[in-house]
Amino acid sequence: MGDEPGSRRRALLLVNSAARRGTKGVDEAIGVLGDRFELVDHGDTDPGELAEVIRSYRGRADLVVLGGGDGTMSAALPALLDLDIPLGVLPLGTANNLARTLDLPKGVRDAAEIIVGGRTRRIDVGRVNDRFFLTTASLGLSVRITEDLTAASKRRWGPLAYGLTAIRSLARATPFKAEIRFAGQVLEPYAVQVVVGNGRYYGSALTVAEHARIDDGRLDLYVIESQPRWRLLLLVPALKKGSHAEKEKVVAASSRTFEITTAVPRDIDVDGELATQTPARFSVLPHVLEIFVPGNSK
């Protein structure tokens, strides 16, 4: 799917300047986008206001271009789905896992060229309780990392901040009993971490599952069961490659839905933000978001 030759669609540009890379490269991107689109530059926008701002342009914009990280994209999801409007991504965040999943270039100007190219793809969106997500929703260690991760450390260390914070957070990670129901099966692990992924990458470019796709109409789950901290550290290379499902004390599954309960309510990290709690129902909305992608996106 792409633009009609010679057309000038109206593109709404929203940038989260609080993202790690700020507005670096945005002026160049504006030049590229302006050659192809009638650009409406709303300027710097707080993630908490993104959905409201996008809805205010209903009928006045043909696509939305967002500058920011995964949290910025996630915050805009309710309005993007409501309006069924295409999304262009300018990766300005720390990890940019959605961009990585879609094989988008790291450079902002190059990402703008992808949007101008006009090729789109419809991808899945995850949902946990009443909250949408693009990358992952998780509980356990990832919640501790989110609590301990600071904006200052992300700006200073970039993606490395996730790994450094994870090492510190291990000391606070408390195993918990969970009940996970899916496709007629029941798991009852004593877990350190439970991750439910929609896309392929999350955190510091960790891989949810080796064959995970963001348009396969399924969610991928893995559970890391309780084990000594040194063994958890040894899992990191496998988590990078996506081969962790083969390791001892790791359980993996794929399904359209998962239901997770715990003895007491536990916080759930949704695309890097603590957004809901157990009990939780996870589901996938297939092919609901149209997004600009390069020719090699798969």
NULOMAR-310960 format. One record per residue (C-alpha): residue in three letters; y, x, z; residue number from 1; chain. Coordinates in steps of 0.1 Angstrom, whole numbers, plus 5000, padded with zeros to 4 digits. Example, Ala and Ser with C-alpha at 12.3 -4.5 7.8 and 13.67 -1.06 7.14 Angstrom:
BEGIN
<ALA,<4955,5123,5078>,1,A>
<SER,<4989,5137,5071>,2,A>
This chain:
BEGIN
<MET,<5000,5000,5000>,1,A>
<GLY,<5035,5013,4992>,2,A>
<ASP,<5071,5005,4982>,3,A>
<GLU,<5079,4990,4949>,4,A>
<PRO,<5094,5016,4925>,5,A>
<GLY,<5132,5016,4928>,6,A>
<SER,<5134,4994,4959>,7,A>
<ARG,<5155,5003,4988>,8,A>
<ARG,<5140,4988,5020>,9,A>
<ARG,<5160,4987,5052>,10,A>
<ALA,<5147,5012,5078>,11,A>
<LEU,<5156,5008,5114>,12,A>
<LEU,<5158,5043,5131>,13,A>
<LEU,<5153,5046,5168>,14,A>
<VAL,<5151,5079,5187>,15,A>
<ASN,<5141,5087,5222>,16,A>
<SER,<5162,5118,5229>,17,A>
<ALA,<5145,5122,5263>,18,A>
<ALA,<5113,5132,5244>,19,A>
<ARG,<5104,5169,5248>,20,A>
<ARG,<5118,5179,5215>,21,A>
<GLY,<5149,5158,5219>,22,A>
<THR,<5166,5152,5186>,23,A>
<LYS,<5156,5185,5171>,24,A>
<GLY,<5153,5180,5133>,25,A>
<VAL,<5164,5144,5134>,26,A>
<ASP,<5196,5150,5113>,27,A>
<GLU,<5174,5165,5085>,28,A>
<ALA,<5150,5136,5088>,29,A>
<ILE,<5180,5112,5084>,30,A>
<GLY,<5190,5130,5052>,31,A>
<VAL,<5155,5126,5038>,32,A>
<LEU,<5151,5089,5049>,33,A>
<GLY,<5186,5080,5036>,34,A>
<ASP,<5177,5091,5001>,35,A>
<ARG,<5149,5065,5000>,36,A>
<PHE,<5159,5037,5024>,37,A>
<GLU,<5190,5018,5035>,38,A>
<LEU,<5190,5034,5069>,39,A>
<VAL,<5201,5015,5100>,40,A>
<ASP,<5206,5042,5127>,41,A>
<HIS,<5205,5025,5161>,42,A>
<GLY,<5207,5059,5178>,43,A>
<ASP,<5193,5070,5211>,44,A>
<THR,<5172,5043,5227>,45,A>
<ASP,<5155,5042,5261>,46,A>
<PRO,<5117,5035,5258>,47,A>
<GLY,<5121,5005,5282>,48,A>
<GLU,<5145,4988,5257>,49,A>
<LEU,<5126,4996,5225>,50,A>
<ALA,<5107,4963,5221>,51,A>
<GLU,<5138,4943,5228>,52,A>
<VAL,<5159,4963,5203>,53,A>
<ILE,<5133,4960,5176>,54,A>
<ARG,<5130,4923,5180>,55,A>
<SER,<5168,4920,5177>,56,A>
<TYR,<5165,4933,5142>,57,A>
<ARG,<5140,4906,5131>,58,A>
<GLY,<5147,4897,5095>,59,A>
<ARG,<5172,4926,5092>,60,A>
<ALA,<5147,4956,5089>,61,A>
<ASP,<5117,4961,5067>,62,A>
<LEU,<5103,4990,5086>,63,A>
<VAL,<5108,5009,5119>,64,A>
<VAL,<5111,5047,5122>,65,A>
<LEU,<5105,5059,5158>,66,A>
<GLY,<5114,5094,5170>,67,A>
<GLY,<5095,5103,5202>,68,A>
<GLY,<5061,5109,5216>,69,A>
<ASP,<5031,5088,5223>,70,A>
<GLY,<5048,5069,5251>,71,A>
<THR,<5076,5060,5228>,72,A>
<MET,<5052,5046,5202>,73,A>
<SER,<5033,5027,5228>,74,A>
<ALA,<5064,5011,5243>,75,A>
<ALA,<5074,4997,5209>,76,A>
<LEU,<5039,4982,5202>,77,A>
<PRO,<5046,4946,5215>,78,A>
<ALA,<5076,4942,5191>,79,A>
<LEU,<5059,4960,5162>,80,A>
<LEU,<5029,4936,5165>,81,A>
<ASP,<5051,4906,5170>,82,A>
<LEU,<5071,4913,5138>,83,A>
<ASP,<5041,4928,5119>,84,A>
<ILE,<5065,4955,5106>,85,A>
<PRO,<5054,4990,5094>,86,A>
<LEU,<5060,5020,5116>,87,A>
<GLY,<5071,5055,5106>,88,A>
<VAL,<5066,5083,5132>,89,A>
<LEU,<5089,5113,5138>,90,A>
<PRO,<5068,5133,5163>,91,A>
<LEU,<5093,5145,5190>,92,A>
<GLY,<5070,5143,5221>,93,A>
<THR,<5049,5168,5240>,94,A>
<ALA,<5014,5161,5227>,95,A>
<ASN,<5020,5137,5198>,96,A>
<ASN,<4984,5126,5198>,97,A>
<LEU,<4989,5096,5175>,98,A>
<ALA,<5005,5119,5149>,99,A>
<ARG,<4976,5144,5153>,100,A>
<THR,<4951,5115,5149>,101,A>
<LEU,<4968,5105,5116>,102,A>
<ASP,<4971,5141,5103>,103,A>
<LEU,<5009,5139,5104>,104,A>
<PRO,<5028,5171,5100>,105,A>
<LYS,<5044,5186,5132>,106,A>
<GLY,<5078,5191,5116>,107,A>
<VAL,<5102,5162,5118>,108,A>
<ARG,<5116,5166,5083>,109,A>
<ASP,<5081,5168,5069>,110,A>
<ALA,<5071,5137,5088>,111,A>
<ALA,<5101,5119,5073>,112,A>
<GLU,<5088,5130,5038>,113,A>
<ILE,<5056,5112,5046>,114,A>
<ILE,<5075,5080,5054>,115,A>
<VAL,<5095,5083,5021>,116,A>
<GLY,<5061,5088,5003>,117,A>
<GLY,<5054,5052,5011>,118,A>
<ARG,<5016,5054,5017>,119,A>
<THR,<5005,5032,5046>,120,A>
<ARG,<4973,5025,5065>,121,A>
<ARG,<4965,4997,5089>,122,A>
<ILE,<4952,5010,5122>,123,A>
<ASP,<4936,4995,5154>,124,A>
<VAL,<4954,4989,5186>,125,A>
<GLY,<4937,4989,5220>,126,A>
<ARG,<4944,4964,5248>,127,A>
<VAL,<4937,4966,5285>,128,A>
<ASN,<4945,4935,5304>,129,A>
<ASP,<4980,4925,5291>,130,A>
<ARG,<4989,4960,5279>,131,A>
<PHE,<4986,4975,5244>,132,A>
<PHE,<4977,5011,5238>,133,A>
<LEU,<4973,5035,5208>,134,A>
<THR,<4956,5066,5223>,135,A>
<THR,<4937,5059,5255>,136,A>
<ALA,<4936,5039,5287>,137,A>
<SER,<4919,5057,5316>,138,A>
<LEU,<4914,5059,5353>,139,A>
<GLY,<4905,5086,5378>,140,A>
<LEU,<4916,5122,5372>,141,A>
<SER,<4940,5113,5344>,142,A>
<VAL,<4959,5091,5368>,143,A>
<ARG,<4964,5120,5391>,144,A>
<ILE,<4976,5141,5362>,145,A>
<THR,<5001,5115,5352>,146,A>
<GLU,<5014,5113,5388>,147,A>
<ASP,<5017,5151,5390>,148,A>
<LEU,<5030,5158,5355>,149,A>
<THR,<5068,5162,5354>,150,A>
<ALA,<5093,5160,5326>,151,A>
<ALA,<5105,5195,5335>,152,A>
<SER,<5070,5210,5332>,153,A>
<LYS,<5065,5192,5298>,154,A>
<ARG,<5098,5206,5285>,155,A>
<ARG,<5090,5241,5297>,156,A>
<TRP,<5053,5244,5289>,157,A>
<GLY,<5047,5218,5262>,158,A>
<PRO,<5011,5207,5257>,159,A>
<LEU,<5000,5235,5281>,160,A>
<ALA,<5016,5215,5309>,161,A>
<TYR,<4987,5190,5308>,162,A>
<GLY,<4961,5217,5314>,163,A>
<LEU,<4981,5234,5342>,164,A>
<THR,<4987,5201,5359>,165,A>
<ALA,<4950,5191,5355>,166,A>
<ILE,<4939,5222,5374>,167,A>
<ARG,<4963,5214,5403>,168,A>
<SER,<4953,5177,5402>,169,A>
<LEU,<4916,5185,5405>,170,A>
<ALA,<4921,5190,5442>,171,A>
<ARG,<4933,5154,5445>,172,A>
<ALA,<4907,5138,5423>,173,A>
<THR,<4885,5115,5444>,174,A>
<PRO,<4852,5102,5429>,175,A>
<PHE,<4848,5065,5428>,176,A>
<LYS,<4821,5039,5421>,177,A>
<ALA,<4827,5018,5390>,178,A>
<GLU,<4808,4990,5372>,179,A>
<ILE,<4812,4991,5334>,180,A>
<ARG,<4799,4962,5313>,181,A>
<PHE,<4796,4962,5275>,182,A>
<ALA,<4773,4949,5248>,183,A>
<GLY,<4748,4935,5273>,184,A>
<GLN,<4746,4968,5292>,185,A>
<VAL,<4758,4978,5327>,186,A>
<LEU,<4767,5013,5339>,187,A>
<GLU,<4773,5020,5375>,188,A>
<PRO,<4786,5057,5376>,189,A>
<TYR,<4800,5076,5405>,190,A>
<ALA,<4829,5088,5384>,191,A>
<VAL,<4857,5113,5385>,192,A>
<GLN,<4871,5101,5352>,193,A>
<VAL,<4867,5071,5329>,194,A>
<VAL,<4884,5072,5295>,195,A>
<VAL,<4886,5044,5269>,196,A>
<GLY,<4900,5056,5236>,197,A>
<ASN,<4914,5038,5206>,198,A>
<GLY,<4923,5069,5186>,199,A>
<ARG,<4908,5104,5184>,200,A>
<TYR,<4931,5125,5206>,201,A>
<TYR,<4947,5122,5240>,202,A>
<GLY,<4962,5145,5267>,203,A>
<SER,<4965,5181,5256>,204,A>
<ALA,<4948,5173,5223>,205,A>
<LEU,<4915,5165,5240>,206,A>
<THR,<4890,5145,5218>,207,A>
<VAL,<4879,5111,5230>,208,A>
<ALA,<4847,5112,5209>,209,A>
<GLU,<4835,5134,5180>,210,A>
<HIS,<4834,5106,5155>,211,A>
<ALA,<4862,5084,5169>,212,A>
<ARG,<4885,5068,5143>,213,A>
<ILE,<4916,5048,5148>,214,A>
<ASP,<4906,5022,5123>,215,A>
<ASP,<4869,5016,5130>,216,A>
<GLY,<4873,4984,5150>,217,A>
<ARG,<4858,5000,5181>,218,A>
<LEU,<4867,5016,5213>,219,A>
<ASP,<4851,5048,5225>,220,A>
<LEU,<4843,5053,5262>,221,A>
<TYR,<4832,5083,5282>,222,A>
<VAL,<4826,5088,5319>,223,A>
<ILE,<4826,5121,5337>,224,A>
<GLU,<4804,5117,5368>,225,A>
<SER,<4810,5135,5401>,226,A>
<GLN,<4802,5172,5400>,227,A>
<PRO,<4816,5205,5414>,228,A>
<ARG,<4851,5214,5403>,229,A>
<TRP,<4840,5246,5386>,230,A>
<ARG,<4817,5225,5364>,231,A>
<LEU,<4845,5202,5355>,232,A>
<LEU,<4865,5232,5343>,233,A>
<LEU,<4836,5243,5321>,234,A>
<LEU,<4837,5209,5304>,235,A>
<VAL,<4872,5217,5289>,236,A>
<PRO,<4859,5234,5256>,237,A>
<ALA,<4836,5205,5250>,238,A>
<LEU,<4864,5180,5256>,239,A>
<LYS,<4885,5198,5230>,240,A>
<LYS,<4857,5197,5204>,241,A>
<GLY,<4845,5162,5212>,242,A>
<SER,<4810,5174,5221>,243,A>
<HIS,<4812,5164,5258>,244,A>
<ALA,<4788,5135,5253>,245,A>
<GLU,<4760,5160,5251>,246,A>
<LYS,<4768,5175,5285>,247,A>
<GLU,<4750,5167,5318>,248,A>
<LYS,<4769,5142,5340>,249,A>
<VAL,<4788,5128,5310>,250,A>
<VAL,<4780,5093,5297>,251,A>
<ALA,<4795,5080,5264>,252,A>
<ALA,<4795,5046,5247>,253,A>
<SER,<4812,5027,5219>,254,A>
<SER,<4819,4990,5218>,255,A>
<ARG,<4845,4964,5208>,256,A>
<THR,<4850,4955,5245>,257,A>
<PHE,<4845,4970,5280>,258,A>
<GLU,<4849,4954,5314>,259,A>
<ILE,<4855,4978,5343>,260,A>
<THR,<4855,4968,5380>,261,A>
<THR,<4859,4990,5411>,262,A>
<ALA,<4855,4983,5448>,263,A>
<VAL,<4893,4984,5453>,264,A>
<PRO,<4919,4981,5426>,265,A>
<ARG,<4925,5015,5408>,266,A>
<ASP,<4955,5024,5387>,267,A>
<ILE,<4950,5027,5349>,268,A>
<ASP,<4969,5052,5328>,269,A>
<VAL,<4979,5036,5295>,270,A>
<ASP,<4992,5061,5269>,271,A>
<GLY,<5006,5083,5296>,272,A>
<GLU,<5020,5056,5319>,273,A>
<LEU,<5006,5039,5349>,274,A>
<ALA,<5006,5003,5336>,275,A>
<THR,<4978,4982,5351>,276,A>
<GLN,<4949,4982,5375>,277,A>
<THR,<4912,4973,5377>,278,A>
<PRO,<4895,4949,5373>,279,A>
<ALA,<4902,4955,5337>,280,A>
<ARG,<4891,4942,5303>,281,A>
<PHE,<4894,4965,5274>,282,A>
<SER,<4894,4952,5238>,283,A>
<VAL,<4904,4963,5203>,284,A>
<LEU,<4926,4946,5178>,285,A>
<PRO,<4914,4958,5144>,286,A>
<HIS,<4939,4968,5116>,287,A>
<VAL,<4969,4951,5132>,288,A>
<LEU,<4995,4979,5129>,289,A>
<GLU,<5007,4992,5095>,290,A>
<ILE,<5018,5029,5097>,291,A>
<PHE,<5029,5055,5072>,292,A>
<VAL,<5004,5083,5067>,293,A>
<PRO,<4999,5113,5045>,294,A>
<GLY,<4975,5114,5016>,295,A>
<ASN,<4949,5134,5036>,296,A>
<SER,<4949,5109,5065>,297,A>
<LYS,<4913,5098,5073>,298,A>
